[in-house]
Amino acid sequence: MTDLNTTVTWVDARAHRPDDGAPVAAAITGHYPPPDDSGSGESFWLVRPLVYTTHHIAEDGTHHLDCFVDSDGVVRLPYGGGSEETVTHWAALPALPGGTGHVVLGGEVGPALRRVWDARPAT
């Protein structure tokens, strides 16, 4: 049997940063705008995959230091850093199911997927 369970260790983004270029799971907090003028919107806290970088140049040429960036280029700063949506905590991404790596490419993808699809979770 393959152990398909994992443990996540959350790190306070105010105190520690991941390595430059590291993909991470990031806990983000912010505030949704109101759908109309009838209310004040709603606060949120959610998890998204982001990449941490020590220096990012946005499409508009703005330079950002020590930030988290999503796949759409949205920049989020660690909590207290002044962005509308801030990262409160981050965690290293777990390895792919049934493996020790984060990437499988080419002809190895099919066999790797079959191994974990055929595995029963450890109890």
N, C-alpha and C positions, 0 to 999 in steps of 0.2 A: 504494500500500500504506500501511496505517496501522501505526505502531510501537506495538505493544501491550505492550512491555516497559517496566519502570520501575526506578528505583534508589531504594533506601531508605537514608536516613542515620539511624542510631541515635544518640540523645543520652543521655548519662549523667544519670539523674534525680536523682542526688545533687548535681550541679553546676548544671543548667539546667532551667527549667520552660517548658512551652508557654504560649501566650497563654491568658488566661482564656476558658473556654468552647470551647476547641479540641478537636475529636474527634481522637484519636490511636490509633495502634497501640501497645500497651504490653506490654513484656516483664515478666512477673510471676513471682516466685519465692515458694515456700512449702513446706508439708509436708502431704501427705495424712494423715489420721488412719489408724491401723491398722484393717483390716476387722473384727478381733476382738482379743482379748487376746494373740494369739500373736506379734505383731511390733511394730515401732516406726513403721510407716507408710513413706511414701516421699516424698522431696523431688521437687519439680518446678520447671520453668522453662518458661513457655509465653507465647504472644502472644494478646492479646484486644483488641477495640476498646473504648476507654474515652473519657470526656470529662474534661479537666482543668478544675478550678475553684479559684479562690482562696478561696471560701467556699461550703460546702454544708451545708444543714440536713437531717439524716436524718429519716426518718419518726417516729422516737422523740423528735425535738426536739434531738438532739445536734448541736452545731456542729462542723464540720471545716474546717480551713484548709489550703490548698495540698495538695489531694488529687485523686485520680483516681476516677471513679465509673462503674460499669457500668450497663447498661440495667435491671438489677434493683435498683439503688440500693446495691449493695455498694461500700463505700468502701475504697480502697487508698491507702496513703501511699507517698511515695518511699522507697527503700531506706534502712533505718536509722530510719524514722519510727515504728516500734512496732506496726504492724498485723500480723496473722497472715500475710497475703499482701502483699508489697511490690512496688512497681514499680522495676525496676533500670534500665530504659532506655525511651525513647519515640521514636516517629517520626511525622512528619506523614503523614497519609493521602495516598496518591497521588490524582490526578484520576481520574475515571471513564475506562474504556477508550476510547481514541480521542478524548478531549476534554481540556479544560483546567479544567473545573469539577468540583465535588463533588456537585451536585444537578441533576437534570432532573425537571421536573414536568409533569403534565397531558398535553396532546396532543403534546408534544415527546418523550415517552418512547419511543413506538413507533418513530418515525423514527431516533432516536439508537441504539436497540438494533439496528435493521436495518443501520445503517451499520457498526457494529462486528462484527456477526455475518457480514456479507458481506465484511468485510476479511480479507485474509490477513496474518498476522504478518510483519513485516519480518525478514529473515534477516541 
